[in-house]
Amino acid sequence: MGIAYQIKCRHCGAEFNYSQNMSLGLTSRLANCKSHIETESPIRCPACMKRLNTTETEFNEQVHTAILWD
């Protein structure tokens, strides 16, 4: 199980893909969720190194696509 995001950085405009493996303990938090907003572990833009997920709102503004798979 995993989740993948397509993100566009609002700071520099860089677009990149980010994914997480749900076997790292996130499975229980996602069991009843349609989507997951990651704010605990920092996600940084690879181009400008700004943190992109300080708040749920900031994260949602930058995520273009989210895919959850088994």
C-alpha positions in Angstrom: 0.0 0.0 0.0 1.3 3.5 -0.8 0.4 7.0 -1.8 1.9 9.2 -4.5 1.6 12.9 -5.1 2.3 15.2 -8.0 3.3 18.5 -6.5 4.0 21.9 -7.9 6.0 24.1 -5.5 4.4 27.5 -4.9 7.7 29.0 -4.0 9.7 28.2 -7.2 7.3 26.5 -9.5 9.1 23.2 -9.7 7.0 20.2 -10.4 7.9 16.8 -9.0 6.5 13.4 -7.8 6.6 12.3 -4.2 5.6 8.9 -2.8 5.4 7.1 0.5 5.3 3.5 1.3 2.5 2.8 3.7 4.3 -0.1 5.3 6.0 2.5 7.5 3.2 2.7 10.0 0.8 5.0 8.1 -1.6 2.2 7.2 -3.7 2.5 10.3 -4.2 6.3 9.8 -5.3 5.7 6.2 -7.6 2.8 6.8 -10.8 5.0 6.8 -9.5 8.0 4.7 -10.0 8.7 1.0 -6.9 10.8 1.0 -4.1 11.5 3.3 -2.5 14.9 4.1 1.0 14.5 5.3 2.0 17.3 7.7 4.1 15.3 10.2 7.1 14.4 8.0 8.5 17.3 6.1 8.2 17.2 2.3 10.7 19.6 0.7 11.0 20.9 -2.9 14.0 19.3 -4.5 14.8 22.6 -6.3 14.5 25.3 -3.6 14.4 23.0 -0.5 11.4 24.9 1.0 9.1 22.8 3.2 5.8 22.3 1.3 3.6 20.7 4.0 3.7 22.9 7.1 -0.2 23.1 7.1 -3.0 21.1 5.5 -4.0 24.2 3.5 -0.5 24.8 2.2 -0.2 21.1 1.2 -3.5 21.0 -0.6 -2.7 24.1 -2.6 0.4 22.4 -4.0 -0.7 18.9 -4.6 -2.1 18.4 -8.1 -2.7 14.6 -8.0 -2.9 12.1 -5.3 -3.0 8.3 -5.9 -3.5 5.7 -3.2 -2.8 2.1 -4.0 -2.9 -1.3 -2.3 
